[in-house]
């Protein structure tokens, strides 16, 4: 398996797309323990056999992707490839009832006058269904005893205070809150005992309704836990908030808050998985990468406009997870996003979201493009967050910019004039990895390891027009600077700089470099 050797070249949102890069596989725990990264082929370009680069430790790709049939790099100057300006989509008048119709895996709101199921424990036991009791979950299952199953009520107990903290609910006021769950291996057994009611809609994996949830057994311990927490999130929101909101928010929150780390009896919700191995059978990152590779990546507003029936398929869960994850972790949008739960009972929820983001919609859409195009396990949203403020004209004497090695695209604060040639010169020494030892790098990059077809750590530059008309982000087509390069922007705009590295691997970088910019 190899990483894609193509630079980030994108027909994103409305046009063709190219594959992103493969997934990192070293967990935060491994980094903390000082464990080296497993070997990886970082998409090293073809070289004469006498000049083949040496291997070095790195993150391991986790996927088999066809190596042929890649699209040509689109030219931003070609009007056929420029895309339409990103605009706030016009709101559609819809009632909350319309948004809650045809739920795929949960009732989307509290259902009044629906009594809780009363389980006859003796009858259930006689049918081969045992009871696992916890403070927040009583789980009935026909699965055989074993730690992965028997620990599920404890897992649920640990999730409850984290749900309360996220939605600002005082757990002391809900000391008696609990749910009843049914983990099913033999469907007929639960039907015969009345524990799988006939009035439930058909569901593929799980379903939640008021204080009850049902789930079929899953092929991995992780995904079984994930599904339980997913349905538990729906149940928590319906019972505590009264509703889950429209489909994108309902499923985005359930996906985000059920993506977890469970280690040594400790549970972390709203976790960004560091590798595929941490989350077997989950597959959300892979789904987005495949959609990107197949030129069918979603625009953010398309995700927001999902109908409830869309979630009869698996892929929308991945896109809703991605939207919630970006909005929840991005420092510019987090506060606004985390206030939305207060409005789940009000009509026009999505229209309210668009209004909240109206002034930033174009920038948010551009950040979304970069997030999707670089999707990997461990993607560090805060470190990859971009400042889109317009720069000031470059002084006649030139300018000097400091670039941090542990951040994504950085605003230089300098505005370059269209059609003018500028000379960029870079200097400095910085760290691009820390395992099994520190890997030092200079602006020319590390030529024995490549990321997206370019030397790891090489200095990259792009000019974003002021104002940016929307469409594809110019940051998707960076220019190699290295130690020195001449840059002639087509349009007047702000200079952006970064070193070449994955947004999932910025946390082990350190140091900075200096860049001098002068008009030739």
BAFI-918129 format. One line per field, with one value per residue (C-alpha): residue number from 1; x, y, z. Coordinates in nm, 4 decimals. Example, Ala and Ser with C-alpha at 12.3 -4.5 7.8 and 13.67 -1.06 7.14 Angstrom:
pos: 1; 2;
px: 1.2300; 1.3670;
py: -0.4500; -0.1060;
pz: 0.7800; 0.7140;
//
This chain:
pos: 1; 2; 3; 4; 5; 6; 7; 8; 9; 10; 11; 12; 13; 14; 15; 16; 17; 18; 19; 20; 21; 22; 23; 24; 25; 26; 27; 28; 29; 30; 31; 32; 33; 34; 35; 36; 37; 38; 39; 40; 41; 42; 43; 44; 45; 46; 47; 48; 49; 50; 51; 52; 53; 54; 55; 56; 57; 58; 59; 60; 61; 62; 63; 64; 65; 66; 67; 68; 69; 70; 71; 72; 73; 74; 75; 76; 77; 78; 79; 80; 81; 82; 83; 84; 85; 86; 87; 88; 89; 90; 91; 92; 93; 94; 95; 96; 97; 98; 99; 100; 101; 102; 103; 104; 105; 106; 107; 108; 109; 110; 111; 112; 113; 114; 115; 116; 117; 118; 119; 120; 121; 122; 123; 124; 125; 126; 127; 128; 129; 130; 131; 132; 133; 134; 135; 136; 137; 138; 139; 140; 141; 142; 143; 144; 145; 146; 147; 148; 149; 150; 151; 152; 153; 154; 155; 156; 157; 158; 159; 160; 161; 162; 163; 164; 165; 166; 167; 168; 169; 170; 171; 172; 173; 174; 175; 176; 177; 178; 179; 180; 181; 182; 183; 184; 185; 186; 187; 188; 189; 190; 191; 192; 193; 194; 195; 196; 197; 198; 199; 200; 201; 202; 203; 204; 205; 206; 207; 208; 209; 210; 211; 212; 213; 214; 215; 216; 217; 218; 219; 220; 221; 222; 223; 224; 225; 226; 227; 228; 229; 230; 231; 232; 233; 234; 235; 236; 237; 238; 239; 240; 241; 242; 243; 244; 245; 246; 247; 248; 249; 250; 251; 252; 253; 254; 255; 256; 257; 258; 259; 260; 261; 262; 263; 264; 265; 266; 267; 268; 269; 270; 271; 272; 273; 274; 275; 276; 277; 278; 279; 280; 281; 282; 283; 284; 285; 286; 287; 288; 289; 290; 291; 292; 293; 294; 295; 296; 297; 298; 299; 300; 301; 302; 303; 304; 305; 306; 307; 308; 309; 310; 311; 312; 313; 314; 315; 316; 317; 318; 319; 320; 321; 322; 323; 324; 325; 326; 327; 328; 329; 330; 331; 332; 333; 334; 335; 336; 337; 338; 339; 340; 341; 342; 343; 344; 345; 346; 347; 348; 349; 350; 351; 352; 353; 354; 355; 356; 357; 358; 359; 360; 361; 362; 363; 364; 365; 366; 367; 368; 369; 370; 371; 372; 373; 374; 375; 376; 377; 378; 379; 380; 381; 382; 383; 384; 385; 386; 387; 388; 389; 390; 391; 392; 393; 394; 395; 396; 397; 398; 399; 400; 401; 402; 403; 404; 405; 406; 407; 408; 409; 410; 411; 412; 413; 414; 415; 416; 417; 418; 419; 420; 421; 422; 423; 424; 425; 426; 427; 428; 429; 430; 431; 432; 433; 434; 435; 436; 437; 438; 439; 440; 441; 442; 443; 444; 445; 446; 447; 448; 449; 450; 451; 452; 453; 454; 455; 456; 457; 458; 459; 460; 461; 462; 463; 464; 465; 466; 467; 468; 469; 470; 471; 472; 473; 474; 475; 476; 477; 478; 479; 480; 481; 482; 483; 484; 485; 486; 487; 488; 489; 490; 491; 492; 493; 494; 495; 496; 497; 498; 499; 500; 501; 502; 503; 504; 505; 506; 507; 508; 509; 510; 511; 512; 513; 514; 515; 516; 517; 518; 519; 520;
px: 0.0000; 0.1285; 0.0292; -0.0942; 0.1942; -0.0148; 0.0090; -0.3120; -0.4916; -0.8594; -1.1877; -1.3643; -1.7330; -1.8769; -1.6141; -1.3571; -1.1522; -0.8260; -0.7360; -0.6194; -0.3385; -0.3475; -0.4193; -0.1824; -0.1667; 0.0154; -0.2068; -0.1631; -0.0866; 0.1924; 0.3403; 0.3208; 0.4959; 0.7698; 0.6901; 0.8272; 0.5998; 0.5584; 0.7295; 0.5592; 0.6205; 0.5528; 0.4793; 0.8405; 0.8575; 1.0327; 1.4089; 1.6932; 1.7741; 2.1091; 1.9309; 1.6484; 1.5792; 1.6329; 1.3316; 1.2493; 0.9941; 0.6586; 0.2870; 0.1620; -0.0910; -0.4016; -0.5695; -0.5406; -0.6117; -0.5813; -0.2634; -0.3925; -0.6630; -0.5849; -0.7320; -0.5185; -0.4347; -0.6962; -0.5736; -0.7254; -0.6983; -0.9244; -1.2794; -1.4167; -1.2401; -1.2870; -1.6076; -1.8896; -1.8457; -1.9264; -2.2448; -2.4850; -2.7530; -3.1002; -3.2960; -3.5780; -3.8924; -3.9444; -4.1205; -3.9533; -4.1990; -4.0657; -3.7084; -3.7992; -3.9828; -3.8608; -3.5819; -3.3238; -3.1885; -3.3751; -3.6868; -3.5697; -3.7685; -3.9352; -4.2507; -4.5118; -4.7425; -4.5242; -4.4807; -4.1470; -4.1132; -4.1557; -3.9263; -4.0167; -3.6646; -3.7640; -3.9334; -3.6378; -3.3932; -3.5982; -3.5675; -3.1903; -3.1776; -2.9700; -2.9712; -2.6629; -2.7301; -2.5642; -2.6613; -2.7474; -2.8210; -2.9990; -2.8917; -3.0687; -2.8745; -2.8521; -2.4790; -2.2564; -2.0729; -1.7394; -1.5671; -1.6521; -2.0237; -2.0381; -1.8523; -2.1094; -2.3208; -2.0025; -1.9157; -2.2603; -2.2281; -1.9036; -2.0605; -2.3439; -2.1412; -1.9636; -2.2952; -2.4094; -2.0939; -2.1232; -2.4877; -2.4460; -2.6816; -2.6378; -2.6133; -2.7125; -3.0593; -3.0972; -2.9769; -3.2403; -3.1896; -3.1302; -3.2063; -3.3040; -3.1070; -3.1399; -2.8299; -2.9548; -2.7903; -3.1032; -3.3764; -3.6529; -3.5795; -3.6454; -3.9552; -4.1028; -4.0509; -4.1967; -3.8644; -3.8432; -4.1794; -4.3495; -4.4194; -4.0486; -3.9455; -3.7111; -3.3522; -3.0238; -2.7983; -2.9604; -3.2582; -3.3374; -3.6747; -3.7252; -3.5548; -3.4962; -3.2495; -3.1969; -2.8882; -2.7852; -2.4477; -2.1591; -1.8429; -1.5982; -1.5924; -1.5195; -1.8125; -2.0488; -1.9496; -1.9715; -2.3248; -2.4345; -2.2979; -2.4469; -2.7950; -2.7328; -2.6565; -2.9895; -3.1649; -2.9909; -3.0777; -3.4402; -3.4974; -3.2978; -3.3408; -3.6689; -3.5311; -3.2151; -3.2541; -3.2399; -3.0664; -2.7196; -2.7040; -2.8790; -2.6456; -2.3394; -2.3692; -2.4374; -2.1388; -1.9061; -1.9981; -1.9841; -1.6431; -1.4429; -1.1346; -1.1816; -0.8605; -0.7883; -1.1410; -1.1293; -1.3666; -1.3089; -1.5947; -1.5624; -1.2304; -1.0388; -0.9124; -0.5414; -0.5475; -0.7759; -0.6588; -0.8128; -1.1601; -1.2088; -1.5226; -1.5964; -1.4749; -1.5837; -1.2431; -1.2232; -1.5681; -1.4649; -1.1334; -1.3075; -1.5666; -1.2848; -1.0947; -1.4069; -1.4783; -1.8020; -1.7053; -1.9887; -2.0118; -2.0814; -2.4210; -2.5185; -2.4489; -2.6575; -2.9449; -2.9547; -3.3070; -3.3923; -3.4248; -3.0623; -2.9411; -3.0843; -2.7363; -2.4049; -2.2161; -2.4172; -2.3099; -1.9487; -2.0226; -2.2282; -1.9448; -1.6981; -1.9164; -1.9714; -1.6032; -1.4799; -1.7304; -1.6795; -1.2982; -1.2319; -1.1507; -1.3432; -1.6685; -1.6699; -1.8552; -2.1353; -2.1680; -2.1813; -2.4806; -2.6992; -2.8270; -3.0431; -3.2569; -3.3311; -3.7017; -3.7383; -3.8380; -3.5769; -3.2777; -3.0609; -3.1640; -3.0464; -2.7135; -2.6729; -2.7477; -2.4915; -2.2276; -2.3398; -2.0469; -1.7985; -1.9670; -1.7189; -1.4222; -1.5904; -1.6561; -1.2909; -1.1754; -1.4093; -1.2414; -0.9015; -1.0355; -1.1922; -0.8989; -0.6532; -0.8753; -0.6742; -0.7006; -0.5666; -0.6457; -0.5613; -0.8333; -0.7020; -0.3469; -0.4841; -0.7193; -0.6550; -0.6670; -0.8263; -0.7699; -0.6415; -0.2770; -0.1256; 0.0691; 0.4322; 0.6588; 0.9040; 1.1855; 1.0277; 0.9081; 1.0097; 0.7765; 0.8120; 0.6550; 0.5825; 0.6580; 0.3700; 0.0862; -0.0923; -0.1381; -0.0287; -0.1249; 0.1906; 0.0098; 0.1665; -0.0301; 0.1409; 0.0419; -0.0844; 0.1579; 0.4612; 0.7496; 0.8567; 1.1656; 1.1194; 1.4221; 1.3902; 1.6218; 1.5992; 1.6142; 1.3125; 1.1771; 0.9406; 0.9227; 1.0279; 1.0332; 1.2481; 1.4604; 1.4273; 1.4250; 1.5760; 1.4734; 1.5553; 1.3297; 1.4357; 1.2636; 1.3665; 1.4317; 1.4243; 1.0573; 0.7734; 0.4224; 0.1783; 0.4579; 0.6780; 0.9660; 0.8433; 0.8999; 0.9649; 0.8383; 0.5204; 0.3534; 0.0206; -0.1441; -0.5131; -0.6769; -0.8149; -1.1085; -1.1445; -1.4418; -1.5100; -1.4921; -1.1779; -0.9251; -0.5923; -0.4284; -0.5020; -0.2337; 0.0765; 0.4113; 0.7326; 0.9592; 1.2281; 1.5297; 1.4377; 1.1864; 1.0239; 0.6493; 0.4343; 0.0694; -0.1988; -0.4089; -0.3375; -0.3748; -0.2395; 0.0641; 0.0200; 0.3054; 0.3486; 0.5824; 0.4701; 0.3233; -0.0004; -0.2554; -0.2531; 0.1185; 0.1745; 0.1850; 0.5325; 0.6826; 0.8678; 1.0617; 1.0209; 1.1789; 1.2233; 1.1100; 1.2223; 0.9918; 1.1034; 0.9765; 1.2247;
py: 0.0000; 0.3425; 0.6975; 0.8964; 1.0585; 1.3420; 1.6943; 1.8384; 1.9076; 1.9306; 1.9512; 1.9939; 2.0225; 2.0674; 1.9055; 1.6246; 1.5331; 1.3526; 1.1092; 1.2430; 1.0762; 0.7691; 0.7601; 0.8065; 0.5162; 0.6199; 0.6927; 0.9744; 0.7115; 0.5720; 0.9192; 0.9835; 0.6527; 0.7426; 0.4525; 0.4985; 0.5291; 0.2147; 0.2184; 0.3984; 0.4709; 0.8415; 0.8571; 0.8857; 0.9862; 0.7566; 0.7975; 0.6177; 0.2931; 0.4329; 0.7228; 0.5440; 0.7233; 0.5452; 0.4512; 0.6168; 0.5638; 0.7211; 0.6677; 0.3620; 0.3854; 0.1846; 0.1508; -0.0009; 0.2641; 0.2180; 0.3767; 0.4708; 0.6833; 0.9994; 1.3221; 1.6022; 1.8914; 2.1612; 2.5047; 2.7753; 3.0222; 2.8088; 2.9465; 2.5989; 2.4825; 2.7846; 2.6726; 2.8945; 3.1489; 3.0022; 3.1692; 3.1133; 2.8898; 3.0431; 2.9120; 2.6715; 2.7093; 2.3805; 2.2887; 2.0899; 1.8103; 1.7890; 1.7639; 1.4883; 1.2686; 0.9174; 0.8804; 0.6199; 0.5108; 0.7063; 0.8976; 1.2536; 1.3940; 1.2947; 1.0939; 1.1899; 0.9384; 0.6424; 0.4134; 0.2508; -0.1186; -0.3230; -0.6252; -0.9499; -1.0529; -1.4115; -1.4592; -1.2956; -1.5227; -1.8278; -1.7214; -1.6921; -1.3156; -1.2012; -0.8642; -0.6465; -0.3686; -0.0299; 0.3013; 0.4586; 0.1515; -0.1782; -0.3888; -0.7071; -0.9327; -1.2853; -1.2453; -1.4836; -1.3476; -1.1778; -0.8498; -0.6734; -0.7283; -0.7184; -0.3847; -0.1990; -0.0671; 0.0705; 0.2373; 0.3953; 0.5147; 0.6920; 0.8522; 1.0159; 1.2893; 1.3679; 1.4148; 1.6351; 1.8455; 1.8978; 2.0063; 2.2032; 1.9855; 1.9365; 1.5582; 1.6034; 1.7102; 1.3846; 1.1300; 0.8770; 0.9123; 0.5821; 0.3954; 0.0397; -0.1247; -0.4415; -0.5915; -0.8477; -1.1510; -1.3557; -1.1212; -1.3811; -1.4360; -1.0699; -1.0602; -1.3637; -1.2093; -0.8738; -0.6935; -0.5935; -0.4215; -0.4557; -0.0815; 0.0008; 0.1048; -0.1367; -0.0506; -0.1869; -0.1458; 0.0425; 0.2499; 0.4768; 0.5956; 0.7928; 0.5962; 0.2792; 0.1681; -0.1416; -0.2565; -0.5613; -0.7094; -0.5668; -0.7188; -0.5450; -0.4594; -0.0981; -0.0584; -0.2290; 0.0320; 0.3088; 0.2081; 0.1878; 0.5383; 0.6671; 0.5513; 0.6630; 1.0150; 1.0186; 0.8983; 1.1552; 1.4440; 1.3372; 1.2871; 1.5876; 1.8398; 1.7185; 1.6672; 1.6013; 1.8701; 1.8250; 1.5214; 1.6725; 1.7913; 1.4894; 1.2407; 1.4654; 1.4995; 1.1287; 1.0349; 1.2900; 1.2108; 0.8343; 0.8331; 0.7397; 0.5986; 0.3245; 0.2311; 0.0958; 0.1676; 0.5300; 0.6640; 0.9699; 1.0865; 1.3299; 1.1699; 1.2126; 0.8624; 0.8492; 0.5375; 0.2876; 0.0252; 0.2240; 0.2143; -0.1120; -0.1210; 0.2504; 0.3621; 0.7298; 0.8587; 0.5969; 0.6919; 1.0559; 0.9641; 0.7371; 1.0013; 1.2519; 1.0073; 0.9404; 1.3122; 1.3183; 1.5020; 1.6925; 2.0681; 2.1719; 2.3204; 1.9883; 1.8152; 2.0707; 2.0102; 1.6307; 1.4937; 1.2487; 0.9639; 1.0163; 0.8262; 0.5014; 0.4765; 0.4752; 0.7496; 1.0473; 0.9506; 1.0121; 1.3539; 1.4581; 1.3451; 1.5503; 1.8627; 1.8391; 1.7661; 2.0645; 2.3035; 2.1735; 2.1852; 2.4966; 2.7903; 3.0389; 2.8425; 2.6324; 2.8739; 2.9316; 2.5629; 2.4641; 2.6934; 2.5242; 2.2550; 2.5195; 2.5449; 2.1817; 2.2288; 2.5392; 2.5428; 2.6724; 2.5205; 2.4974; 2.8445; 2.9703; 2.7959; 2.9633; 3.3017; 3.2408; 3.1612; 3.4119; 3.6530; 3.3641; 3.1289; 3.1708; 3.1217; 2.8244; 2.6657; 2.7142; 2.5622; 2.2703; 2.2156; 2.1892; 1.9674; 1.7214; 1.7204; 1.6438; 1.4080; 1.1625; 0.9924; 1.2344; 1.5499; 1.8384; 2.0959; 2.3722; 2.3534; 2.3585; 2.6525; 2.9418; 3.3181; 3.4630; 3.8307; 4.0367; 4.1383; 4.4845; 4.5887; 4.4774; 4.7731; 4.8846; 4.7587; 4.4115; 4.2074; 3.9260; 3.6495; 3.3844; 3.0476; 2.7936; 2.4317; 2.2968; 2.4814; 2.4535; 2.7464; 3.0740; 3.4245; 3.6267; 3.9577; 4.0686; 4.1571; 4.0950; 4.2758; 4.0779; 4.0500; 4.1477; 3.9047; 3.8515; 3.6762; 3.4589; 3.3411; 3.1106; 3.0083; 2.8186; 2.4735; 2.2997; 1.9617; 1.7575; 1.4408; 1.3246; 0.9448; 0.7432; 1.0573; 1.4230; 1.4749; 1.8128; 1.9919; 2.3075; 2.4918; 2.2617; 1.9716; 1.6160; 1.4478; 1.0938; 1.1241; 1.2730; 1.3901; 1.4380; 1.4213; 1.6871; 1.6589; 1.6509; 1.9895; 2.1893; 2.5482; 2.6064; 2.9328; 3.0413; 3.3768; 3.4090; 3.6971; 3.9928; 3.9700; 3.5998; 3.5422; 3.1928; 2.8627; 2.6557; 2.7662; 2.8858; 2.7081; 2.3806; 2.4655; 2.5724; 2.6603; 2.4984; 2.7630; 2.5641; 2.7817; 3.0368; 3.0883; 3.3580; 3.3965; 3.6006; 3.6014; 3.6380; 3.8573; 4.0855; 3.8913; 3.7802; 3.5535; 3.2269; 3.0013; 2.6610; 2.3641; 2.0534; 1.8101; 1.6321; 1.8087; 1.4871; 1.5097; 1.8701; 1.7930; 1.6373; 1.9350; 2.2180; 2.5319; 2.7927; 2.9395; 3.2911; 3.4048; 3.7265; 3.8660; 4.1337; 4.2585; 4.1793;
pz: 0.0000; -0.0876; -0.0306; -0.3259; -0.5127; -0.6567; -0.5119; -0.3687; -0.6942; -0.6629; -0.8345; -0.5027; -0.4311; -0.7827; -1.0039; -1.0265; -0.7219; -0.6676; -0.3915; -0.0592; 0.1272; 0.3441; 0.7101; 1.0021; 1.2416; 1.5551; 1.8534; 2.1037; 2.3650; 2.1489; 2.1063; 2.4790; 2.5424; 2.2947; 2.0611; 1.7088; 1.4116; 1.2023; 0.8635; 0.5775; 0.2122; 0.2013; -0.1703; -0.2822; -0.6495; -0.8923; -0.8923; -1.0643; -0.8838; -0.7745; -0.6017; -0.4246; -0.0966; 0.2291; 0.4344; 0.7636; 1.0347; 0.9661; 0.9746; 0.7952; 0.5145; 0.5900; 0.2576; -0.0879; -0.3471; -0.7247; -0.8523; -1.1962; -1.3543; -1.1631; -1.2963; -1.4334; -1.2028; -1.2729; -1.3665; -1.1410; -1.4314; -1.6533; -1.6170; -1.6816; -1.3652; -1.1422; -0.9729; -0.8597; -0.5821; -0.2444; -0.1250; 0.1611; 0.0118; 0.0255; 0.3221; 0.2491; 0.4557; 0.6327; 0.9504; 1.2251; 1.1512; 0.7952; 0.9217; 1.1656; 0.9168; 0.8351; 1.0950; 0.9987; 1.3364; 1.6009; 1.6768; 1.6257; 1.9169; 2.2396; 2.1791; 2.4350; 2.6034; 2.5097; 2.8127; 2.8831; 2.8113; 3.1258; 3.1050; 3.2783; 3.3794; 3.4540; 3.1177; 2.9408; 3.1225; 3.0305; 2.6662; 2.6975; 2.7453; 3.0403; 3.2146; 3.2660; 3.5143; 3.5401; 3.6934; 3.3579; 3.1461; 3.1972; 2.9031; 2.7932; 2.5599; 2.4291; 2.3724; 2.5732; 2.8778; 2.8230; 2.9054; 2.5755; 2.6410; 3.0195; 3.0367; 2.8215; 3.1149; 3.2738; 2.9436; 2.9326; 3.2932; 3.2041; 2.8972; 3.0906; 3.2687; 2.9415; 2.7615; 3.0507; 3.0321; 2.6566; 2.6735; 2.9998; 3.2014; 3.5744; 3.6323; 3.9972; 3.8799; 3.6873; 3.9391; 3.8285; 3.4527; 3.2784; 2.9578; 2.8769; 2.5986; 2.3959; 2.2329; 1.9845; 1.8325; 1.7570; 1.6352; 1.6601; 2.0303; 2.1113; 1.8925; 2.0655; 2.4098; 2.3062; 2.3551; 1.9890; 1.9374; 1.6013; 1.5888; 1.5535; 1.2036; 1.0261; 1.1157; 0.9926; 1.2961; 1.5841; 1.6889; 1.9854; 2.1121; 2.4302; 2.7115; 2.5092; 2.2465; 2.0356; 1.8508; 1.6581; 1.7373; 1.5333; 1.3808; 1.6159; 1.9849; 1.8940; 1.6586; 1.9025; 2.1643; 1.9051; 1.8073; 2.1708; 2.2372; 1.9115; 2.0056; 2.3615; 2.2359; 2.0526; 2.3657; 2.5828; 2.3499; 2.3134; 2.6846; 2.8047; 2.5221; 2.3746; 2.0235; 1.8251; 1.5582; 1.1790; 1.0268; 0.9788; 1.3391; 1.4861; 1.3212; 1.3347; 1.7107; 1.7608; 1.5451; 1.7012; 2.0620; 2.0096; 1.8400; 2.1443; 2.3100; 2.5702; 2.7464; 3.0956; 3.2117; 3.0948; 2.8312; 2.6111; 2.3904; 2.0998; 2.0170; 1.6923; 1.6085; 1.5412; 1.3271; 1.1583; 1.4061; 1.6929; 1.5370; 1.3431; 1.1255; 1.1871; 0.8449; 0.8423; 0.7314; 0.4588; 0.3288; 0.2886; 0.1294; -0.1190; -0.2057; -0.2550; -0.4759; -0.6816; -0.7321; -0.5358; -0.2178; -0.0564; -0.0238; 0.3331; 0.2490; 0.0857; 0.4171; 0.6064; 0.3638; 0.4084; 0.4303; 0.7060; 0.4584; 0.3454; 0.6503; 0.5247; 0.3721; 0.5632; 0.3791; 0.5149; 0.8670; 0.7636; 0.6166; 0.9191; 1.1461; 0.9409; 0.9518; 1.3267; 1.3894; 1.1887; 1.3437; 1.6969; 1.6886; 1.4822; 1.7128; 1.4974; 1.4787; 1.7943; 2.0204; 1.7714; 1.6943; 2.0613; 2.1190; 1.8605; 2.0980; 2.2653; 1.9510; 1.8629; 1.9418; 1.7267; 1.3582; 1.1154; 1.2951; 0.9811; 0.8681; 1.2071; 1.1490; 0.8096; 0.9659; 1.2398; 0.9786; 0.7132; 0.7477; 0.7511; 0.5075; 0.2238; 0.4580; 0.6277; 0.2882; 0.1972; 0.5257; 0.4544; 0.1156; 0.2782; 0.5572; 0.3136; 0.0704; 0.3504; 0.5507; 0.7582; 1.0923; 1.3519; 1.1503; 1.3830; 1.3180; 1.5500; 1.4090; 1.0543; 1.1176; 0.8779; 0.9309; 0.6159; 0.7032; 0.4061; 0.4307; 0.4004; 0.0888; 0.0963; 0.1824; -0.0829; 0.1392; 0.1494; 0.4428; 0.6748; 0.7934; 1.0640; 0.9772; 1.2523; 1.1679; 1.3767; 1.2008; 0.8689; 0.6308; 0.7933; 0.6925; 0.6259; 0.6675; 0.3372; 0.0269; -0.3061; -0.6257; -0.9224; -1.2130; -1.0035; -0.9505; -0.5887; -0.4606; -0.1525; 0.0449; 0.3440; 0.6244; 0.9505; 1.1027; 1.2490; 1.3548; 1.1368; 1.3487; 1.6941; 1.6636; 1.6908; 1.7108; 1.6131; 1.2382; 1.1607; 0.8463; 0.6504; 0.4019; 0.1188; 0.2928; 0.3766; 0.0447; 0.1803; 0.2728; 0.0694; 0.1463; -0.1420; -0.3959; -0.2357; 0.0125; 0.3700; 0.5356; 0.2181; 0.2338; 0.0311; -0.0704; -0.2186; -0.2836; -0.2001; -0.3932; -0.1983; -0.2040; -0.2755; -0.5048; -0.3774; -0.5595; -0.5193; -0.2618; -0.4081; -0.1143; -0.2914; -0.5514; -0.3539; -0.5096; -0.3901; -0.2399; -0.0639; 0.0071; -0.2599; -0.5410; -0.7514; -0.7175; -0.9591; -0.8504; -1.1159; -0.8865; -0.5945; -0.2745; 0.0617; 0.0811; 0.2735; 0.3831; 0.5474; 0.5483; 0.3638; 0.6163; 0.6900; 0.9097; 1.1130; 1.1902; 1.2959; 1.6672; 1.6520; 1.4671; 1.6401; 1.5566; 1.2865; 0.9758; 0.8434; 0.4989; 0.3299; 0.0607; -0.1877; -0.5208; -0.7967;
//
